[in-house]
């Protein structure tokens, strides 16, 4: 009936960083209440019901909210290390509070692979780490050690996506000076690693190049921005991504020689896509920002339906008021879609 069954206040006491921007990062040896700047993103549950959450921090003194706190707060790296927390769903008590080695903006990814529950995280630009979880206790998996992305100009990516035997991801969830890199890592053997820069040869739209001329960290011209995570269709072995500044959306497949492009179309979006329909008639649903509006500052969107296997355009809505940036068009009942 919608009433609250139980609630658990999550930790807001942190060790603040004290040497930004110098490296390696160091932190205070005393706790500070950072409740005004603490959030938790990526609330997941393991198959046994154990709840997994991860902390996320805004720079102290910044008054931006939502996604803008990650994109527009100055000195965005001057934040505490994230906590990974496991919670017993029956008692609503914390099992373990595990302090990560660095801030981890992207949501944790939960998967069970060959009988083991794993949490995958990005704790730096694009070198994933994973933790096994047993009875709510996290154990770093040092045997799974994929290579770092070697391309220049990268910024941290969005959440990792599990697709069958693979973990797929991409860089540049904030505007970057280097072309976005898409990568795939085998869950059973991290040395099986593929990467590709699928939009490197797609020119940045001139209007967006001007609008994002100082948008990357350090105030340099941005040529790439991929605000959202990839989407995966394990049944068909296809995953999907975008490059906002080149106004492109695309589909990919993992093959013996690496990551191949299945299709690529012109469309401007800052939102996750939604996959609907049965395996043989999968439909990709996303947004499209009008050409006369700047992504991230747009007042309107359109909703776009595409054949997920070919990219063929199926339908486009009229212009609607802009949705919350970085969210998604949601599937409803009997073919309806909800636009938040």
N, C-alpha and C positions, 0 to 999 in steps of 0.2 A: 504493500500500500504506500510505499515511498517514505516511510518514517526511517530515521537514522537508527541502525541497529547498534553500532558502536563507532567510536572515533579514537584516533591515536595522534596526538600532537607529535610532529616530527622535529628532529634536532635543528636548532638554529645557532648554536654556539660553535664558533669556528676559530681556527688559527689563521689570522690574516697574513697575507703576503707582506713582507717588509723591505724588499729590495727591487721592486719593479722599476725599470725593465731589465735589470741585470740578470744574467744567467750564470750558474744554475739558480733557480728560484729558491728563496729561503722564506721561512714563515715564523711568526711569533711563537714563543713557547708558552703563551698564556691564551686563554679563551676569551673571545669577544662575542657579544650577542649581535648577530647580523640578521635578525629576523626581518628587518625592512627590505633586505635584498636577497632573501632566501626563497627559492622555489624548488619544486620537485617535478621532474618531467620523466615520462616513460614509465608509467605505473603498469607493471606486468604481473603475471602469476605463473608459477611453474605448474606442471601437471598435478602435483600433490596439493596445490592450493596455496603454497607459500608465496606471499606477495613480495615483489622486488621493486624498490624505488631507488632513485638516484637524485642527489641534490644538484642544484644549478644556481649560480650566483650572478647578481647584477653588481657592477662596479659601485662601491660606496660613494654616495654623493650624486649619482646620476638619477634623474627623475623620469626616464623613459620607462614605459611599460610594455609587456608582451614581447613580441619578436624584435621590436625596435630597441629593446634593452641590449640585445646581442649585436645589433647592426649599427646602432647610432651612439652608444655610450663610448666616450673617449677612454683609451687605455683599457680595452676590454679584457686583456689578459691579467689585469691587476685584481684578481679575485682569489678566494680560498680554493684549496683542493676539494674535489667532490667526494661525497660519501655514498657508498653503495650499501643499502640496508635491506635486510631480510626480515619479514614480519610473519608471525604465526597468525593465520586468518581466523582461528577459533578463539584464541585468547586476546588477539590484537595487541600483542607484546612484541617488541623488537627482539629478534634472535641474535643478529649481529649487525654492528655498525662498522663497516670496513672503509677505512680512509684510503682513497686512491692516491696515486703518485702525482697527479696533476688535475687541473680542472677538466671536466668532461662535459662539454655543452650538449652533445648529441644524446638522444635517448638510448638506454640499454636495449639490446636485442636478446630475446629469450628463445632458446630452441632445445629440443631433445635430440641428440644424435647418437645412434648406436647405444641406446640405453642410459646415456649420461646427460644430465641437465647442464646446459651452459648459459652463461651470460657473456655476450660480446659487447665490447666498448671501444670507442675511439678516445684515447687519452692524449693524442698529439695530432699532427696534421693528417696522417692517413695510414698509420701503422696499427692495425687492430690488435687488441689483446682479448683474451678470454679467461673466464673463471669457471671452474666446475662448481656445482652447488649440491651438497648432500646434507640433508637435515637442516637446511637453512644456513650452512657454513660455507663461505666462499674460499676456494683454493685457487691461486693463480696457476694457470697451465703453462709452465715454461717450455713444454715440449712443442707447443703450437706457436711458432715464431715466424710470421710472414715477413718478407722484406718491406722496407719503407718505399713509398712512391719516390721515384728518382727525378721526376720532372720539376722544373723550376717554377717559382711563383705561385705555389700551391697554398691554399688556406684550408683549415679543417673542414671536413665533410659532415653530411647529415648521418642519420642512424644507418647502421648496417642492416642488410636484409638477408634472411636465410632463404635459399632456393635449392631444395634437394640436397646434394652433396656440397653445395657451394655457399659461401658468404660473399655477397656482392655489395659494392659501395662506390662512392665517388667523393671528390674533393669539392672545395669552393662553395660551402654554404654561406659564406660572406663574399662580397666582391673581391676578385683576385687579379693579380697582374699576369698570371700564367693560365694557359688553357686548362680546362677541367680534365681530370683523369678519372676514368672508370676502371674498377679493378674487380677481379674475382679470385677468391682464395678457397681451396679445397678444405672442407672441415676435417677430413681424415689425415691430410698431409699438406701442411702450410707451404711446402716447397713447390706445390702445384699452384702456380700463381700466374695470372694473366692481367695485363693492363693495356689500356688504349686511351688515346685522346680523341674521341669521336667527333668533336666539333672544332678541332684545331684549324681546319681549313675553311670553316664557315666564318665569313667576316662579321665583325660586330656591326650592328645597325648604326649608321652615322649619328642618328638622333640620340641613341642610347650611349654611344661613345662620348658625346658631349656632356650628357647628363651625369655620367659616371666617371668624369675626368679626374676626380679627386676622391673617389669612393673607396678605394682599397686601403687597407691599413698602411699608415704612413702618408696618406693623401696622394697616392700615385694613381695614374689612369687604370681603371679596371677593364679587362677584356673578357671576363668570365664571371658568371654568377649562377649558382644552382641552389636556390633557397630550400629545396625540399629533398627528401630521400628518394631513392629509386623505388619502383613498384615491381613486384615479381609475380609471375604466373607459373608456379611449379608444374602444373599439369601439362602446359604447352612448352615449358623450358624457355620462356621468353621473359626478359625484364625491360623496364622502360625508364627513360630519363629525359631531362630537358637541359637546354642552355638558354637562359633568359636573354642574355645580351646579344646572342645571335638570332633570337626569335625562332628557336627550333625545339621540336619534341622528337623523340626517336625510340625505336625498339631494338633490343640486342639479343643475341644468342651466344652461348658458350659452345665452341666446337673444338676439335682437336688442335687447331692452330691458334686458338685464342678467342677473343671477343669479336664477333662479327655484327655488322649493322644489318638489321632486318628491314627496317624502313626509317625514313627521316622526313619530317614535314615541317612547314613553316607555321609557327604558332607561338604566341608569347604568353608565358604563365609564370606565376610564382607560387602555385599550389600543387599539392599532391594530386595525382590522378587516382581514379577509382576504377577497378575492374569489375564488371558485372556480366551476367549471362553464363550459359553452359559452356563447357570446354570448346565445342566446335563452333560456337557463335559468340565468342568473347567480345565484349565491347569496352573500349577505353573511354572514360569520361573525364574531362578536365575543363579548365577555364582558358579563356583567351582575352588578353588585354587589348582594347582598341589601340590602333596604331598611333593615334594622336595623344596618347596618354603614357606617362612614364611609369614603368613597373615599380611598385613600392609606394608610389604617390598617386596611383590611378583612382578615379572615382567610380569606374564601371568595369564590369567583366561581361563576357558572354560564356555560356556553357556549350561545350563542344563534345559531340559523340563521334568516335571513330571505330571502324573495324580494327580490333586489336591485332589481328594477324597481318594486315596489309597497310594500315594507316588511312584507309579510304574514309573520306568524310561522309558521315551518315546524316548528321543534323547539327544545326547551330541555333541557339536561342537568340532572342532579341537582347539588347543591352539590359543589364540589371545592375543595381547598386553593388559596389565592390564588396566582396566577402572579406572575412578576416584573413589577412595575409598569412600564407603558410598552412592554411587548413585545407579542406577538400569538400567537393560536392558529395553528399552522402546518399547511398541507395535507400529507397523506401519500399513500400509494398506495391505490387501490381505494376511495376515498371516506373513508378514515380521516383523523382530525385529531389532531395532537399538541399537548398542552397543557403548556407548559414551566413 
